[in-house]
């Protein structure tokens, strides 16, 4: 494997790992709050599940970017042509927005979901507002995803002869 390919694959792996770790933390923490509420008010399961689910999207965004890097490299089609080291570093760099923003925003979105689950336990009529509060954190992950995705997909990848 060429060194450029190695840099690109490491970037893809970091995008998947960090955004996935953030999602796992966010969903896990929200799940703890959900469990506490459902012990007292099990009829709120559907609404609480939606709030708990929202921090999982960052992991999905990281996975998509990682997958797109592998497609761009031709790694899924059998033989992977060698790319220059500079191109590998560019792909690596394009993976970093969703890696780091995904990590942080998923954790913060989980924290917002925790507060909103508590609010939902006190006033079920606030459900629509809780979704908005938790979804606002998603905007930053979407920005990072767009930059990472477009950067990876629009990069003209030269092949080393």
Secondary structure as a PSIPRED ss2 file (coil, helix, strand):
# PSIPRED VFORMAT (PSIPRED V4.0)

   1 X C   1.000  0.000  0.000
   2 X C   1.000  0.000  0.000
   3 X H   0.000  1.000  0.000
   4 X H   0.000  1.000  0.000
   5 X H   0.000  1.000  0.000
   6 X H   0.000  1.000  0.000
   7 X H   0.000  1.000  0.000
   8 X H   0.000  1.000  0.000
   9 X H   0.000  1.000  0.000
  10 X H   0.000  1.000  0.000
  11 X H   0.000  1.000  0.000
  12 X H   0.000  1.000  0.000
  13 X H   0.000  1.000  0.000
  14 X H   0.000  1.000  0.000
  15 X H   0.000  1.000  0.000
  16 X H   0.000  1.000  0.000
  17 X H   0.000  1.000  0.000
  18 X H   0.000  1.000  0.000
  19 X H   0.000  1.000  0.000
  20 X H   0.000  1.000  0.000
  21 X H   0.000  1.000  0.000
  22 X H   0.000  1.000  0.000
  23 X H   0.000  1.000  0.000
  24 X H   0.000  1.000  0.000
  25 X H   0.000  1.000  0.000
  26 X H   0.000  1.000  0.000
  27 X H   0.000  1.000  0.000
  28 X H   0.000  1.000  0.000
  29 X H   0.000  1.000  0.000
  30 X H   0.000  1.000  0.000
  31 X H   0.000  1.000  0.000
  32 X H   0.000  1.000  0.000
  33 X H   0.000  1.000  0.000
  34 X H   0.000  1.000  0.000
  35 X H   0.000  1.000  0.000
  36 X H   0.000  1.000  0.000
  37 X H   0.000  1.000  0.000
  38 X H   0.000  1.000  0.000
  39 X H   0.000  1.000  0.000
  40 X H   0.000  1.000  0.000
  41 X C   1.000  0.000  0.000
  42 X H   0.000  1.000  0.000
  43 X H   0.000  1.000  0.000
  44 X H   0.000  1.000  0.000
  45 X H   0.000  1.000  0.000
  46 X H   0.000  1.000  0.000
  47 X H   0.000  1.000  0.000
  48 X H   0.000  1.000  0.000
  49 X H   0.000  1.000  0.000
  50 X H   0.000  1.000  0.000
  51 X H   0.000  1.000  0.000
  52 X H   0.000  1.000  0.000
  53 X H   0.000  1.000  0.000
  54 X H   0.000  1.000  0.000
  55 X H   0.000  1.000  0.000
  56 X H   0.000  1.000  0.000
  57 X H   0.000  1.000  0.000
  58 X H   0.000  1.000  0.000
  59 X H   0.000  1.000  0.000
  60 X H   0.000  1.000  0.000
  61 X H   0.000  1.000  0.000
  62 X H   0.000  1.000  0.000
  63 X H   0.000  1.000  0.000
  64 X H   0.000  1.000  0.000
  65 X H   0.000  1.000  0.000
  66 X H   0.000  1.000  0.000
  67 X H   0.000  1.000  0.000
  68 X H   0.000  1.000  0.000
  69 X H   0.000  1.000  0.000
  70 X H   0.000  1.000  0.000
  71 X H   0.000  1.000  0.000
  72 X H   0.000  1.000  0.000
  73 X H   0.000  1.000  0.000
  74 X C   1.000  0.000  0.000
  75 X C   1.000  0.000  0.000
  76 X C   1.000  0.000  0.000
  77 X C   1.000  0.000  0.000
  78 X C   1.000  0.000  0.000
  79 X C   1.000  0.000  0.000
  80 X C   1.000  0.000  0.000
  81 X C   1.000  0.000  0.000
  82 X C   1.000  0.000  0.000
  83 X C   1.000  0.000  0.000
  84 X C   1.000  0.000  0.000
  85 X H   0.000  1.000  0.000
  86 X H   0.000  1.000  0.000
  87 X H   0.000  1.000  0.000
  88 X H   0.000  1.000  0.000
  89 X H   0.000  1.000  0.000
  90 X H   0.000  1.000  0.000
  91 X H   0.000  1.000  0.000
  92 X H   0.000  1.000  0.000
  93 X H   0.000  1.000  0.000
  94 X H   0.000  1.000  0.000
  95 X H   0.000  1.000  0.000
  96 X H   0.000  1.000  0.000
  97 X H   0.000  1.000  0.000
  98 X H   0.000  1.000  0.000
  99 X H   0.000  1.000  0.000
 100 X H   0.000  1.000  0.000
 101 X H   0.000  1.000  0.000
 102 X H   0.000  1.000  0.000
 103 X H   0.000  1.000  0.000
 104 X H   0.000  1.000  0.000
 105 X H   0.000  1.000  0.000
 106 X H   0.000  1.000  0.000
 107 X H   0.000  1.000  0.000
 108 X H   0.000  1.000  0.000
 109 X H   0.000  1.000  0.000
 110 X H   0.000  1.000  0.000
 111 X H   0.000  1.000  0.000
 112 X H   0.000  1.000  0.000
 113 X H   0.000  1.000  0.000
 114 X H   0.000  1.000  0.000
 115 X H   0.000  1.000  0.000
 116 X H   0.000  1.000  0.000
 117 X H   0.000  1.000  0.000
 118 X H   0.000  1.000  0.000
 119 X H   0.000  1.000  0.000
 120 X H   0.000  1.000  0.000
 121 X H   0.000  1.000  0.000
 122 X H   0.000  1.000  0.000
 123 X C   1.000  0.000  0.000
 124 X H   0.000  1.000  0.000
 125 X H   0.000  1.000  0.000
 126 X H   0.000  1.000  0.000
 127 X H   0.000  1.000  0.000
 128 X H   0.000  1.000  0.000
 129 X H   0.000  1.000  0.000
 130 X H   0.000  1.000  0.000
 131 X H   0.000  1.000  0.000
 132 X H   0.000  1.000  0.000
 133 X H   0.000  1.000  0.000
 134 X H   0.000  1.000  0.000
 135 X H   0.000  1.000  0.000
 136 X H   0.000  1.000  0.000
 137 X H   0.000  1.000  0.000
 138 X H   0.000  1.000  0.000
 139 X H   0.000  1.000  0.000
 140 X H   0.000  1.000  0.000
 141 X H   0.000  1.000  0.000
 142 X H   0.000  1.000  0.000
 143 X H   0.000  1.000  0.000
 144 X H   0.000  1.000  0.000
 145 X H   0.000  1.000  0.000
 146 X H   0.000  1.000  0.000
 147 X H   0.000  1.000  0.000
 148 X H   0.000  1.000  0.000
 149 X H   0.000  1.000  0.000
 150 X H   0.000  1.000  0.000
 151 X H   0.000  1.000  0.000
 152 X H   0.000  1.000  0.000
 153 X H   0.000  1.000  0.000
 154 X H   0.000  1.000  0.000
 155 X C   1.000  0.000  0.000
 156 X C   1.000  0.000  0.000
 157 X C   1.000  0.000  0.000
 158 X C   1.000  0.000  0.000
 159 X C   1.000  0.000  0.000
 160 X C   1.000  0.000  0.000
 161 X C   1.000  0.000  0.000
